[in-house]
Amino acid sequence: EPEVTQTPSHQVTQMGQEVILRCVPISNHLYFYWYRQILGQKVEFLVSFYNNEISEKSEIFDDQFSVERPDGSNFTLKIRSTKLEDSAMYFCASKQRGTLGSQPQHFGDGTRLSIL
Amino acid sequence: DQQVKQNSPSLSVQEGRISILNCDYTNSMFDYFLWYKKYPAEGPTFLISISSIKDKNEDGRFTVFLNKSAKHLSLHIVPSQPGDSAVYFCAAARLQIQGAQKLVFGQGTRLTINP
């Protein structure tokens, strides 16, 4: 069964450094998402991406964050200058087009980001 | 943000019996609901969904019930199996014209199936 793949599985970065998290969504999916889960907290929406542009973003997704789909397969999340509070598990998800959007999102296994 | 709540952090059920996981929501604009299962060190895996035009959806051992007036949904697993032991997340969304929909998650319920 096709799946969303994320790399790396664990990223350790010094505070203030840039980090890029990578995702390969399922190939025929059109909608792409990033979520994060801080330890002990809920999974939170960060951003959705469709037709090569951001559809929606949360308050968390400030100017330090950006997303890109540089080619036909990869979807990346960049954090320009990491803070300690960016430490979390970051999940990528993708979704097919469906009637009235009622298709489930499929998630990757996540990248654990640790900021030192 | 308490728009989606799972009030039971954990649930323990005997193998072969029914597991019932509950979820409440406050935003009446939500019209699409999903259940995900998560094992440690893995991402959430989609289990079953329901749109607000239905009150029940069934897929094998999994059934989701939606009570719109109470803003409540539940996931029934019957019979429960040891492999069902995981954290279960309820999620809700507003279906949008372009279908981009963001998911709002509950806190999760850890289900343990005892042999």
Interface residues (C-beta under 8 A of the other chain):
Chain A: V4 Q6 Y31 Y33 Y35 K42 V43 E44 F45 S48 Y50 S55 E56 S58 F91 K95 R97 G98 L100 G101 S102 Q103 P104 Q105 H106 F107 G108 D109 G110
Chain B: D1 Y32 L34 Y36 A41 E42 G43 P44 T45 F46 S49 S51 F89 A91 A93 L95 Q96 I97 Q98 G99 A100 Q101 K102 L103 V104 F105 G106 Q107 G108
